[in-house]
Amino acid sequence: MNSSLSDIQLDALRELANIASGTAATALSQMLAREVEISVPRAFALPPVDAVEACGEPEAHVAGVVVPIQGDIDGLVLLLIPFEQAENLCTLLGVDAHTEVGDSALRKSGTSWPPRT
């Protein structure tokens, strides 16, 4: 991996991704009144060209949510949800997948972190 970030910075980003996942799981669990598990199997800091290859098989169907990062570090977070799981999430949220409302719900589920206080 070619990155301008140090190993400590990459570890901090991975930890942030884990914390964000836990926060998202808690929020969804409270909203749905049921247990929700979210995992972060991979977290990378990559230039866009390398990120495309790291996303997996080109034939795989996924839903994607892009979250911009601005501040001390500028970049993008790309949340990829396997298509079937995205459909399940839409069902849990009470919206139809493959609709404008379903797309909006997926975007909101990926961009509602950090929580507003």
Backbone as a printed PyTorch tensor [residue, N CA C, xyz], in Angstrom:
tensor([[[  0.8470,  -1.1710,   0.0000],
         [  0.0000,   0.0000,   0.0000],
         [  0.8880,   1.2270,   0.0000]],

        [[  0.5910,   2.1390,  -0.8820],
         [  1.3280,   3.3860,  -0.9750],
         [  0.4920,   4.4740,  -0.3280]],

        [[  0.8800,   4.9130,   0.8780],
         [  0.1050,   5.9100,   1.5910],
         [  1.0400,   6.8970,   2.2540]],

        [[  0.6080,   8.1390,   2.3550],
         [  1.4130,   9.1410,   3.0260],
         [  1.1630,   9.1300,   4.5300]],

        [[  0.3280,   8.2140,   5.0010],
         [  0.0270,   8.1050,   6.4270],
         [  0.9760,   7.1140,   7.0860]],

        [[  1.3330,   7.4050,   8.3250],
         [  2.1950,   6.5000,   9.0790],
         [  1.3790,   5.3070,   9.5740]],

        [[  2.0640,   4.2800,  10.0490],
         [  1.3780,   3.1090,  10.5990],
         [  0.4950,   3.5010,  11.7860]],

        [[  0.9670,   4.4260,  12.6050],
         [  0.1790,   4.8720,  13.7610],
         [ -1.0870,   5.5870,  13.2850]],

        [[ -0.9720,   6.4080,  12.2580],
         [ -2.1500,   7.0960,  11.7300],
         [ -3.1400,   6.1090,  11.1200]],

        [[ -2.6300,   5.1040,  10.3990],
         [ -3.5230,   4.0880,   9.8260],
         [ -4.2230,   3.2980,  10.9200]],

        [[ -3.4970,   2.9470,  11.9810],
         [ -4.1210,   2.2470,  13.1050],
         [ -5.1980,   3.1100,  13.7470]],

        [[ -4.9410,   4.4180,  13.8560],
         [ -5.9330,   5.3220,  14.4290],
         [ -7.1790,   5.3750,  13.5480]],

        [[ -7.0070,   5.4000,  12.2190],
         [ -8.1510,   5.3960,  11.3140],
         [ -8.9410,   4.0970,  11.4230]],

        [[ -8.2440,   2.9870,  11.5530],
         [ -8.9430,   1.7010,  11.7130],
         [ -9.7300,   1.6760,  13.0220]],

        [[ -9.1330,   2.2070,  14.0870],
         [ -9.8350,   2.2680,  15.3610],
         [-11.0530,   3.1790,  15.2610]],

        [[-10.9100,   4.2860,  14.5750],
         [-12.0410,   5.1860,  14.3540],
         [-13.1560,   4.4750,  13.5980]],

        [[-12.7900,   3.6760,  12.5960],
         [-13.7940,   2.9140,  11.8450],
         [-14.5030,   1.9170,  12.7590]],

        [[-13.7630,   1.2830,  13.6660],
         [-14.3850,   0.3480,  14.6060],
         [-15.3350,   1.0680,  15.5560]],

        [[-14.9220,   2.2270,  16.0440],
         [-15.7800,   3.0080,  16.9420],
         [-17.0370,   3.4600,  16.1970]],

        [[-16.8620,   3.9300,  14.9600],
         [-18.0100,   4.3630,  14.1580],
         [-18.9740,   3.2110,  13.9300]],

        [[-18.4430,   2.0220,  13.6700],
         [-19.3050,   0.8500,  13.4600],
         [-20.0930,   0.5250,  14.7120]],

        [[-19.4310,   0.5990,  15.8570],
         [-20.1230,   0.3360,  17.1210],
         [-21.2130,   1.3530,  17.3840]],

        [[-20.9180,   2.6110,  17.0990],
         [-21.9050,   3.6740,  17.2810],
         [-23.0900,   3.4710,  16.3350]],

        [[-22.7940,   3.1160,  15.0930],
         [-23.8570,   2.8760,  14.1170],
         [-24.7180,   1.6880,  14.5370]],

        [[-24.0830,   0.6240,  15.0110],
         [-24.8340,  -0.5560,  15.4460],
         [-25.7520,  -0.2050,  16.6180]],

        [[-25.2410,   0.5710,  17.5620],
         [-26.0500,   0.9790,  18.7130],
         [-27.2400,   1.8330,  18.2680]],

        [[-26.9850,   2.7910,  17.3800],
         [-28.0640,   3.6600,  16.9000],
         [-29.1290,   2.8590,  16.1530]],

        [[-28.7000,   1.9740,  15.2560],
         [-29.6680,   1.1510,  14.5210],
         [-30.4180,   0.2170,  15.4620]],

        [[-29.7210,  -0.3430,  16.4300],
         [-30.3510,  -1.2350,  17.3930],
         [-31.4440,  -0.5110,  18.1740]],

        [[-31.1560,   0.7170,  18.6010],
         [-32.1570,   1.4940,  19.3290],
         [-33.3310,   1.8640,  18.4300]],

        [[-33.0300,   2.2290,  17.2000],
         [-34.0850,   2.6300,  16.2630],
         [-34.9890,   1.4520,  15.9160]],

        [[-34.4090,   0.2580,  15.7700],
         [-35.1660,  -0.9150,  15.3480],
         [-35.6780,  -1.7570,  16.5130]],

        [[-35.2290,  -1.4340,  17.7210],
         [-35.5920,  -2.1910,  18.9230],
         [-35.2230,  -3.6700,  18.7830]],

        [[-34.0420,  -3.9020,  18.2390],
         [-33.5340,  -5.2690,  18.1210],
         [-32.0180,  -5.2140,  18.0070]],

        [[-31.3720,  -6.3330,  18.2690],
         [-29.9190,  -6.3720,  18.2160],
         [-29.4240,  -6.2360,  16.7790]],

        [[-28.3800,  -5.4440,  16.6040],
         [-27.7720,  -5.2240,  15.2930],
         [-26.2710,  -5.3970,  15.4410]],

        [[-25.6790,  -6.1560,  14.5440],
         [-24.2310,  -6.3240,  14.5430],
         [-23.6730,  -5.7550,  13.2420]],

        [[-22.6420,  -4.9470,  13.3690],
         [-21.9670,  -4.3830,  12.2120],
         [-20.4830,  -4.6640,  12.3860]],

        [[-19.8510,  -5.1130,  11.3220],
         [-18.4150,  -5.3730,  11.4170],
         [-17.6660,  -4.5440,  10.3840]],

        [[-16.4190,  -4.2820,  10.6790],
         [-15.5290,  -3.6040,   9.7420],
         [-14.4350,  -4.6070,   9.3870]],

        [[-14.6710,  -5.3890,   8.3280],
         [-13.6780,  -6.4190,   8.0070],
         [-12.3760,  -5.8600,   7.4530]],

        [[-12.4400,  -4.7110,   6.7660],
         [-11.2210,  -4.1370,   6.1920],
         [-11.3030,  -2.6190,   6.2540]],

        [[-10.2040,  -2.0110,   6.5740],
         [-10.1120,  -0.5490,   6.5490],
         [ -8.7510,  -0.1910,   5.9770]],

        [[ -8.7510,   0.5580,   4.8860],
         [ -7.5240,   0.9420,   4.2050],
         [ -7.5040,   2.4430,   3.9710]],

        [[ -6.3220,   2.9850,   3.8590],
         [ -6.1410,   4.3540,   3.3810],
         [ -5.4010,   4.2200,   2.0600]],

        [[ -6.1290,   4.4010,   0.9650],
         [ -5.5690,   4.1480,  -0.3600],
         [ -5.8310,   5.3120,  -1.3000]],

        [[ -4.9330,   5.5010,  -2.2610],
         [ -5.2570,   6.4460,  -3.3350],
         [ -6.4030,   5.8610,  -4.1620]],

        [[ -7.1950,   6.7080,  -4.8210],
         [ -8.3790,   6.2210,  -5.5560],
         [ -8.1020,   5.0670,  -6.5230]],

        [[ -7.0080,   5.0970,  -7.2330],
         [ -6.7170,   4.0380,  -8.2050],
         [ -6.6110,   2.6770,  -7.5040]],

        [[ -5.9230,   2.6370,  -6.3630],
         [ -5.7770,   1.3860,  -5.6230],
         [ -7.0730,   0.9970,  -4.9110]],

        [[ -7.8630,   1.9860,  -4.5150],
         [ -9.1070,   1.7050,  -3.7990],
         [-10.0900,   0.9440,  -4.6700]],

        [[-10.1270,   1.2630,  -5.9570],
         [-11.0360,   0.5690,  -6.8720],
         [-10.7320,  -0.9260,  -6.8700]],

        [[ -9.4720,  -1.2770,  -6.9580],
         [ -9.0830,  -2.6880,  -6.9710],
         [ -9.3820,  -3.3720,  -5.6360]],

        [[ -9.2480,  -2.6460,  -4.5240],
         [ -9.4790,  -3.2260,  -3.2010],
         [-10.9520,  -3.4510,  -2.8950]],

        [[-11.8460,  -2.9200,  -3.7310],
         [-13.2820,  -3.0300,  -3.4690],
         [-13.8430,  -4.4180,  -3.7300]],

        [[-13.0950,  -5.2650,  -4.3700],
         [-13.5760,  -6.6200,  -4.6000],
         [-13.8340,  -6.8960,  -6.0600]],

        [[-14.5560,  -7.9590,  -6.2910],
         [-14.8460,  -8.4020,  -7.6440],
         [-15.7090,  -7.3830,  -8.3790]],

        [[-15.3410,  -7.0470,  -9.6050],
         [-16.1250,  -6.0670, -10.3660],
         [-17.5670,  -6.5180, -10.6140]],

        [[-17.8080,  -7.8280, -10.6210],
         [-19.1540,  -8.3410, -10.8820],
         [-20.0380,  -8.3290,  -9.6410]],

        [[-19.4410,  -8.1110,  -8.4580],
         [-20.2130,  -8.1530,  -7.2190],
         [-21.1900,  -6.9810,  -7.1710]],

        [[-22.3910,  -7.2540,  -6.7130],
         [-23.4060,  -6.2140,  -6.5620],
         [-23.3410,  -5.6850,  -5.1390]],

        [[-23.0650,  -4.4010,  -5.0130],
         [-22.9810,  -3.7680,  -3.7080],
         [-23.6910,  -2.4230,  -3.7460]],

        [[-24.0850,  -1.9610,  -2.5750],
         [-24.5720,  -0.5900,  -2.4220],
         [-23.4210,   0.1950,  -1.8130]],

        [[-23.2050,   1.3970,  -2.2850],
         [-22.0960,   2.1940,  -1.7880],
         [-22.5630,   3.5280,  -1.2410]],

        [[-21.9440,   3.9310,  -0.1420],
         [-22.1930,   5.2400,   0.4480],
         [-20.8380,   5.9240,   0.5740]],

        [[-20.7160,   7.1130,  -0.0020],
         [-19.4710,   7.8770,   0.0560],
         [-19.6550,   8.9950,   1.0740]],

        [[-18.7280,   9.0450,   2.0340],
         [-18.7750,  10.0600,   3.0780],
         [-17.4890,  10.8830,   3.0000]],

        [[-17.5870,  12.1740,   2.6970],
         [-16.3760,  12.9940,   2.6360],
         [-15.8260,  13.2730,   4.0370]],

        [[-14.5040,  13.3650,   4.1310],
         [-13.8220,  13.7240,   5.3720],
         [-13.0880,  15.0350,   5.1070]],

        [[-13.2530,  15.9830,   6.0010],
         [-12.5350,  17.2510,   5.8730],
         [-12.0080,  17.6460,   7.2380]],

        [[-10.8660,  18.2290,   7.2380],
         [-10.2490,  18.6640,   8.4890],
         [ -8.7560,  18.4400,   8.4060]],

        [[ -8.1920,  17.8620,   9.4680],
         [ -6.7610,  17.5830,   9.4730],
         [ -6.3800,  16.5740,   8.3980]],

        [[ -7.3170,  15.7010,   8.0530],
         [ -7.1210,  14.7280,   6.9770],
         [ -8.2880,  14.8910,   6.0130]],

        [[ -7.9980,  15.0900,   4.7550],
         [ -9.0470,  15.1620,   3.7400],
         [ -9.1080,  13.8330,   3.0120]],

        [[-10.2970,  13.3760,   2.7240],
         [-10.4370,  12.1250,   1.9960],
         [-11.8950,  11.7300,   1.8830]],

        [[-12.1020,  10.4760,   1.5590],
         [-13.4380,   9.9020,   1.4240],
         [-13.4860,   8.5830,   2.1710]],

        [[-14.5970,   8.3200,   2.7970],
         [-14.8690,   7.0010,   3.3430],
         [-15.8600,   6.3530,   2.3930]],

        [[-15.5610,   5.1600,   1.9510],
         [-16.4540,   4.4210,   1.0690],
         [-17.0000,   3.2330,   1.8410]],

        [[-18.2890,   3.2630,   2.1010],
         [-18.9810,   2.1760,   2.7820],
         [-19.6150,   1.3010,   1.7220]],

        [[-19.1670,   0.0540,   1.6200],
         [-19.7400,  -0.8900,   0.6600],
         [-20.5650,  -1.9180,   1.4200]],

        [[-21.8020,  -2.0670,   1.0130],
         [-22.7130,  -3.0170,   1.6580],
         [-23.1140,  -4.0470,   0.6110]],

        [[-22.8320,  -5.3400,   0.8720],
         [-23.2970,  -6.3540,  -0.0870],
         [-24.7910,  -6.1490,  -0.3730]],

        [[-25.1540,  -6.3080,  -1.6250],
         [-26.4880,  -5.9700,  -2.1030],
         [-27.5910,  -6.6100,  -1.2720]],

        [[-27.4520,  -7.8920,  -0.9780],
         [-28.4840,  -8.5890,  -0.2010],
         [-28.6190,  -7.9690,   1.1920]],

        [[-27.4900,  -7.6140,   1.8020],
         [-27.5470,  -6.9940,   3.1230],
         [-28.1370,  -5.5910,   3.0570]],

        [[-27.8860,  -4.8740,   1.9680],
         [-28.4960,  -3.5530,   1.7820],
         [-30.0140,  -3.6920,   1.6760]],

        [[-30.4610,  -4.7140,   0.9570],
         [-31.9040,  -4.9620,   0.8580],
         [-32.4780,  -5.3060,   2.2300]],

        [[-31.7630,  -6.1270,   3.0060],
         [-32.2150,  -6.4720,   4.3570],
         [-32.3020,  -5.2340,   5.2430]],

        [[-31.3080,  -4.3470,   5.1390],
         [-31.3120,  -3.1240,   5.9290],
         [-32.5150,  -2.2560,   5.5580]],

        [[-32.8050,  -2.1400,   4.2760],
         [-33.9850,  -1.3770,   3.8420],
         [-35.2550,  -1.9790,   4.4410]],

        [[-35.3710,  -3.3030,   4.4190],
         [-36.5350,  -3.9710,   4.9940],
         [-36.6540,  -3.6640,   6.4780]],

        [[-35.5220,  -3.7440,   7.2090],
         [-35.5410,  -3.4340,   8.6370],
         [-35.9480,  -1.9840,   8.8990]],

        [[-35.5590,  -1.0870,   7.9950],
         [-35.8990,   0.3270,   8.1470],
         [-37.3090,   0.6360,   7.6640]],

        [[-37.9980,  -0.3710,   7.1050],
         [-39.3780,  -0.1950,   6.6810],
         [-39.5290,   0.5340,   5.3590]],

        [[-38.5070,   0.4420,   4.5080],
         [-38.5790,   1.0820,   3.1940],
         [-38.2900,   0.0450,   2.1200]],

        [[-38.7410,   0.3270,   0.9270],
         [-38.5010,  -0.5790,  -0.1870],
         [-37.1280,  -0.3230,  -0.7880]],

        [[-36.3670,  -1.3920,  -0.9670],
         [-35.0770,  -1.2810,  -1.6420],
         [-35.3260,  -0.9290,  -3.1050]],

        [[-34.3200,  -0.4120,  -3.7600],
         [-34.3810,  -0.0780,  -5.1900],
         [-35.3620,   1.0580,  -5.4840]],

        [[-35.6010,   1.8970,  -4.4700],
         [-36.4480,   3.0710,  -4.6720],
         [-35.6780,   4.2910,  -4.1930]],

        [[-36.1970,   5.4570,  -4.5110],
         [-35.5600,   6.6920,  -4.0510],
         [-35.5110,   6.7430,  -2.5220]],

        [[-36.5880,   6.3070,  -1.8720],
         [-36.6390,   6.3060,  -0.4110],
         [-35.6480,   5.2870,   0.1490]],

        [[-35.5500,   4.1150,  -0.4830],
         [-34.5920,   3.1070,  -0.0440],
         [-33.1660,   3.5960,  -0.1860]],

        [[-32.8610,   4.2290,  -1.3180],
         [-31.5220,   4.7900,  -1.5230],
         [-31.2160,   5.8520,  -0.4770]],

        [[-32.2030,   6.6990,  -0.1820],
         [-32.0160,   7.7480,   0.8140],
         [-31.7460,   7.1500,   2.1970]],

        [[-32.4630,   6.0770,   2.5380],
         [-32.2680,   5.4270,   3.8340],
         [-30.8620,   4.8360,   3.9410]],

        [[-30.3830,   4.2400,   2.8660],
         [-29.0210,   3.6900,   2.8820],
         [-27.9930,   4.8030,   3.0280]],

        [[-28.1950,   5.9010,   2.3040],
         [-27.2670,   7.0360,   2.4290],
         [-27.2650,   7.5540,   3.8650]],

        [[-28.4400,   7.6980,   4.4430],
         [-28.5460,   8.2220,   5.8030],
         [-27.9060,   7.2650,   6.8010]],

        [[-28.0530,   5.9740,   6.5910],
         [-27.4550,   5.0080,   7.5210],
         [-25.9360,   5.0650,   7.4680]],

        [[-25.3870,   5.4630,   6.3370],
         [-23.9410,   5.5500,   6.2140],
         [-23.3650,   6.8910,   6.5990]],

        [[-24.1970,   7.9060,   6.6990],
         [-23.6740,   9.2410,   6.9590],
         [-24.1460,   9.8250,   8.2760]],

        [[-24.7790,   9.0340,   9.1140],
         [-25.3100,   9.5790,  10.3620],
         [-24.2990,   9.5020,  11.5050]],

        [[-23.0390,   9.2080,  11.1900],
         [-22.0050,   9.2240,  12.1970],
         [-21.0620,  10.3600,  11.8740]],

        [[-20.5510,  11.1190,  12.7750],
         [-20.7600,  10.9650,  14.2220],
         [-22.1400,  11.4690,  14.6280]],

        [[-22.6280,  10.9280,  15.7380],
         [-23.9570,  11.3460,  16.1860],
         [-23.9530,  12.8270,  16.5590]],

        [[-25.0440,  13.4740,  16.3310],
         [-25.1920,  14.8780,  16.6980],
         [-25.5200,  14.9630,  18.1910]],

        [[-24.8680,  15.8860,  18.8850],
         [-25.1470,  16.0290,  20.3220],
         [-25.7520,  17.3720,  20.6210]]])
